[in-house]
Amino acid sequence: MTKPASNQSSDQWKASRHKMVENQLRFRGIKDPRVLDAMDRIPREDFVSPEQKQFAYNDCALPIDCSQTISQPYTVAFMCEAAQLTGEENVLEVGTGSGYGAAVLSLLAREVHTIERIPELVKQASERLTRLEYSNVHVYSSDGTLGVPEAAPFDAIIVTAGAETLPEPYVEQLREGGRIIIPIGSEFMGQTMCRYTMINGKLSQEDLGAFAFVPLIGEYGWSR
């Protein structure tokens, strides 16, 4: 993909964003019009370092601080679409990272609670989301595998790191009819994106395809 210049004007960034939506998302099967619109509105260039801005709309993950990444646009859109959001939901995102995913979710749900275990990323994302005025996003600093019980129950839980098994706190914090979107599998060899739906008090599982994520670290995840 052609690299956009890092000093693009706002109109040029908007054009790059729209091209990403058409050529990466819609072309690869993202159909939810609300998800496509949200991805077209959130300025991804504001969630990466100055050195990475020129790559903001490339079809790949990008490095951020603390040896973490911002997921590729397609992955963010895929998980948001899988969550089947209508705009009235209370959502938990596990793995705030740069805050980009939470910003996208802010246009798709009523309230977004996002949790991050790395204090430096918590500080950066909180300041960025406040500065950009995403007022319905609430950032928490804690072990993401524990969820956020004080904000539960959730209509959707989106986990942006790979787990060996589904953490029990997510099940306990999920509302009837709610969905959990989470990659399950090996720590280093890739995972299967799974959607768990709470139906009559029991979880129904669907496999949505192969992905590769950093490991989910915490009490109910991989140890470090």
C-alpha positions as CSV (number, residue, x, y, z in Angstrom):
1,M,0.0,0.0,0.0
2,T,1.2,3.5,-0.7
3,K,2.4,5.3,2.4
4,P,0.6,8.6,3.0
5,A,2.8,11.5,4.1
6,S,2.8,12.1,7.8
7,N,2.0,15.8,7.3
8,Q,-1.2,15.3,5.4
9,S,-4.0,17.8,5.7
10,S,-7.3,16.9,7.4
11,D,-8.9,16.4,4.0
12,Q,-6.1,14.1,3.0
13,W,-6.4,12.0,6.2
14,K,-10.1,11.8,5.6
15,A,-9.4,10.5,2.1
16,S,-7.0,7.9,3.4
17,R,-9.5,6.8,6.0
18,H,-12.2,6.4,3.4
19,K,-9.9,4.4,1.1
20,M,-9.1,2.1,4.0
21,V,-12.8,1.6,4.6
22,E,-13.5,0.7,1.0
23,N,-10.4,-1.2,0.1
24,Q,-9.7,-3.1,3.3
25,L,-13.0,-3.4,5.2
26,R,-15.8,-3.5,2.8
27,F,-13.7,-5.4,0.2
28,R,-12.9,-8.1,2.9
29,G,-16.5,-8.5,3.9
30,I,-17.4,-6.0,6.6
31,K,-21.0,-5.2,6.0
32,D,-22.4,-3.5,9.1
33,P,-23.1,0.1,8.0
34,R,-22.6,1.5,11.5
35,V,-19.2,-0.2,11.8
36,L,-18.1,1.1,8.4
37,D,-19.3,4.6,9.3
38,A,-17.5,4.5,12.7
39,M,-14.2,3.4,11.1
40,D,-14.6,6.2,8.5
41,R,-15.0,8.8,11.3
42,I,-12.3,7.8,13.9
43,P,-8.9,9.4,13.0
44,R,-6.5,6.5,13.5
45,E,-3.6,8.8,12.9
46,D,-4.3,10.3,16.3
47,F,-3.7,7.0,18.1
48,V,-0.2,6.2,16.8
49,S,3.2,7.8,17.4
50,P,4.4,10.6,15.1
51,E,6.8,8.1,13.6
52,Q,4.0,5.7,12.7
53,K,1.5,8.3,11.4
54,Q,2.5,7.6,7.8
55,F,1.4,4.0,8.2
56,A,-1.9,4.8,10.0
57,Y,-4.1,3.3,7.4
58,N,-2.0,0.5,6.2
59,D,-3.5,-3.0,6.4
60,C,-1.4,-4.1,9.4
61,A,-1.0,-3.8,13.1
62,L,1.4,-1.1,14.3
63,P,3.7,-0.9,17.3
64,I,2.8,1.4,20.2
65,D,4.6,1.9,23.5
66,C,5.4,-0.9,26.1
67,S,5.9,-3.5,23.3
68,Q,2.2,-3.6,22.5
69,T,0.4,-3.0,19.2
70,I,-2.6,-1.2,17.7
71,S,-4.6,-3.8,15.8
72,Q,-5.0,-3.6,12.1
73,P,-8.2,-1.8,11.0
74,Y,-9.8,-4.9,9.7
75,T,-9.4,-6.7,13.0
76,V,-11.0,-3.8,14.9
77,A,-13.9,-3.7,12.4
78,F,-14.3,-7.5,12.5
79,M,-14.6,-7.6,16.3
80,C,-17.0,-4.7,16.4
81,E,-19.2,-6.2,13.7
82,A,-19.1,-9.6,15.5
83,A,-20.4,-7.9,18.7
84,Q,-23.7,-7.0,16.9
85,L,-24.0,-3.5,18.5
86,T,-27.1,-1.3,17.9
87,G,-26.1,1.7,20.0
88,E,-27.8,1.1,23.3
89,E,-25.3,-1.3,24.8
90,N,-23.0,-1.2,27.8
91,V,-19.7,-2.6,26.5
92,L,-16.5,-3.8,28.1
93,E,-13.3,-3.7,26.1
94,V,-10.3,-5.6,27.5
95,G,-7.0,-4.2,26.4
96,T,-7.2,-0.5,25.9
97,G,-3.8,-0.1,24.2
98,S,-3.7,3.2,22.3
99,G,-7.5,3.8,22.9
100,Y,-8.3,3.4,19.2
101,G,-10.7,0.5,19.6
102,A,-12.5,2.2,22.5
103,A,-12.9,5.3,20.3
104,V,-14.5,3.2,17.5
105,L,-16.8,1.5,20.1
106,S,-17.8,4.9,21.5
107,L,-19.7,5.5,18.2
108,L,-21.4,2.1,18.3
109,A,-22.5,1.7,22.0
110,R,-24.0,3.8,24.7
111,E,-21.2,3.3,27.3
112,V,-17.7,1.9,26.8
113,H,-15.6,0.6,29.7
114,T,-12.1,-0.2,28.7
115,I,-9.5,-1.8,30.9
116,E,-5.7,-2.0,30.5
117,R,-3.0,-3.6,32.8
118,I,-0.1,-1.4,31.7
119,P,-0.1,1.9,33.7
120,E,1.8,3.9,31.0
121,L,-0.8,2.9,28.3
122,V,-3.6,3.7,30.7
123,K,-2.3,7.2,31.2
124,Q,-1.7,7.8,27.5
125,A,-5.1,6.4,26.4
126,S,-7.0,8.3,29.1
127,E,-5.4,11.6,28.2
128,R,-5.9,11.0,24.4
129,L,-9.5,10.0,24.8
130,T,-10.2,13.0,27.0
131,R,-8.5,15.4,24.6
132,L,-10.4,14.0,21.7
133,E,-13.7,14.2,23.7
134,Y,-14.9,10.6,23.7
135,S,-17.0,11.3,26.7
136,N,-18.8,7.9,26.9
137,V,-15.5,6.0,27.3
138,H,-14.3,5.1,30.8
139,V,-10.7,3.8,31.3
140,Y,-9.7,1.5,34.1
141,S,-6.2,0.4,35.2
142,S,-6.3,-3.2,36.4
143,D,-5.9,-6.9,35.5
144,G,-8.2,-7.1,32.4
145,T,-9.0,-10.8,33.0
146,L,-11.0,-9.7,36.0
147,G,-13.3,-7.5,34.0
148,V,-15.0,-4.5,35.6
149,P,-17.6,-5.9,38.0
150,E,-18.7,-2.4,39.2
151,A,-19.8,-1.5,35.7
152,A,-21.5,-4.8,34.9
153,P,-23.6,-6.3,33.5
154,F,-22.3,-5.9,30.0
155,D,-24.2,-6.4,26.7
156,A,-20.9,-7.1,24.9
157,I,-17.4,-7.9,26.0
158,I,-14.6,-7.5,23.4
159,V,-11.2,-8.9,24.3
160,T,-8.2,-7.7,22.3
161,A,-5.7,-10.4,23.4
162,G,-5.6,-14.1,23.0
163,A,-6.6,-16.4,25.9
164,E,-6.1,-20.1,26.4
165,T,-9.7,-20.4,27.8
166,L,-12.6,-18.1,28.4
167,P,-12.1,-16.2,31.7
168,E,-14.9,-16.9,34.1
169,P,-15.3,-13.3,35.2
170,Y,-16.5,-12.4,31.7
171,V,-19.2,-15.0,31.9
172,E,-20.3,-13.7,35.3
173,Q,-20.4,-10.1,34.1
174,L,-22.4,-10.8,30.9
175,R,-26.0,-9.9,30.6
176,E,-28.6,-12.4,29.2
177,G,-28.4,-12.1,25.4
178,G,-24.9,-10.6,25.6
179,R,-21.9,-11.5,23.5
180,I,-18.3,-12.1,24.3
181,I,-15.8,-11.7,21.4
182,I,-12.5,-13.2,22.2
183,P,-9.6,-15.0,20.5
184,I,-9.0,-18.5,22.1
185,G,-6.0,-20.7,21.5
186,S,-2.3,-20.9,21.7
187,E,-0.2,-18.2,23.3
188,F,2.1,-17.8,20.3
189,M,0.7,-19.9,17.4
190,G,-2.5,-18.0,16.8
191,Q,-6.1,-18.3,18.0
192,T,-9.7,-18.8,16.8
193,M,-11.9,-15.8,17.2
194,C,-14.9,-17.0,19.2
195,R,-18.3,-15.4,19.8
196,Y,-20.0,-16.6,23.0
197,T,-23.7,-15.6,23.4
198,M,-25.6,-16.0,26.7
199,I,-28.9,-17.7,25.9
200,N,-31.2,-18.7,28.8
201,G,-28.2,-18.6,31.2
202,K,-25.9,-20.8,29.1
203,L,-23.2,-19.9,26.6
204,S,-23.5,-20.7,22.9
205,Q,-20.2,-20.7,21.0
206,E,-19.5,-19.8,17.4
207,D,-16.0,-19.9,15.7
208,L,-15.4,-16.9,13.5
209,G,-12.0,-17.7,12.0
210,A,-8.3,-17.6,12.6
211,F,-6.5,-14.5,14.1
212,A,-3.2,-13.8,15.9
213,F,-3.1,-11.6,19.0
214,V,-0.7,-10.8,21.8
215,P,-1.4,-13.0,24.9
216,L,-4.0,-12.1,27.5
217,I,-2.0,-11.6,30.7
218,G,-3.6,-11.9,34.2
219,E,-5.1,-14.1,36.9
220,Y,-7.4,-15.8,34.4
221,G,-5.0,-15.5,31.4
222,W,-1.4,-16.3,30.7
223,S,1.0,-15.8,33.5
224,R,4.1,-13.5,33.3
